[in-house]
Structure formats: C-alpha cells, structure tokens
Amino acid sequence: MPNTKAAKKALRVARRRTVINRARKSRVRTFIRKLERAIEAGDLETAKQLFPVTEGEIMKGAQRGVMHKRAASRKISRLHQKLKKLEQGAMA
C-alpha cells in the first residue's frame, strides 16, 4: 500500500487510467475483429466501409498510448494487404 500522499494519488490516477485504457483497447480490438470477420466472410463492400474507420481507431489508439505506433502501422498494413487480396479475388 502507498505510504505517502503523492503515492496514494498516483495509485488513484493509475486506477482511473487503467479503466480508460482498457476501454480504448477493447474498442480498437472490436473494430479490428469486425473488419477481419468481414474479410474472412468475403464481404468486400462491408470490409471496404470498415477499413477507414478501423484504421482511424487503430491510429487513435496509438496516439493515446494504448498500442505502440509501429505496431499500429503494422496492423493497418496487414489488414490492408488482406483487403487487397480479397479485392483481387473478387475481380478475378
């Protein structure tokens, strides 16, 4: 347990931030999951609509410190590759 006044406040702040960060991380994961499911189902239109929204959520998460910015960029890149593959499969 914290002994000093500053340590007690730091603990309160950390608990508040943990709740907020957990919600943000969950939101990012939800958008990623929706997009991946649309791609796996072969639903090109839904995937195309979800991609920009998901990309924005991932980058917002990176800005807010929920995930590392390079990890976010890598995730976006891989999702985009999957989307392109789906587009080419639909055109063929």
N, C-alpha and C positions, 0 to 999 in steps of 0.2 A: 504494500500500500504506500502511496505517496506520503511523504512527511511534511514537505513544505507547501506553502500556499501556491507557489508557482507550479509545483509538480501536480497538485490537485487540479489546478486549472488546465494544465496540459492534458491530464487524463480526461477531463470533461470534453475538451476540444477534440481529442483523438476519437472519443466515442461518437461524437456528433459527426465528424468527418467520415468515420467508418461506415455509418449508416448511409450517408450521402453517396460515398464512393461505391458501396455495394449496389445501390440502386442504379447508378450510372453504368456500372459494369454489366449488370443484368440487362439493362436497356440495349446496350451495344450487342450483347450476345443474342438477344431476341431478334434484332434486325438481321444479324448475320445468319441465324438459323432460318428465318423466313426466306431469305434470298437463296440459301443453299437448298432448301426444300423445293423452291420453285425451279431451280436449275435441275435438280435431280428428277423432278417430275416432267421435265421437258417443256415447261410453261414459259415460252420465250417472252410473251407480252408482259406477264407479271414480273418476270425477272428483270426485264428492261426498265420497268417502272420502279422496282425496288432498289436497283443498283445505285442511282444517285442519292437516294435517301439513306441507304445503308452506308455509303461512302461518307456522307456528311456526319452521320452518327459516330462512325469509327474515328474520324478526324477530330470531332468534338471530344470524344473520349481521350484521345491522345493529348489534346490541348489541356484538358482538365487533369491529366496525370493518371488516368485510370489504366492506360497502357502506354508502352513506350512508342515514340513516334515512328521508329523504324519498324517495329512490329506491326503498327497500324498500316504503314505503307505497304509492307509485305502482304498483309492480309487483303488489302484492297487490290493489289496486283494479282494475287492468286484468284480472287473472286472474279476479277475482270477476265482473266485467262479462261476460267470456266464458262463465263458468259459468252465469250468469243467462240469457244469451241461449240457451244450449244447453237449459236447463230449459224456457224458454218455447217453444222449437221442439219439444221433446218433448211438451209438453202440448197444443200446437195440433193 
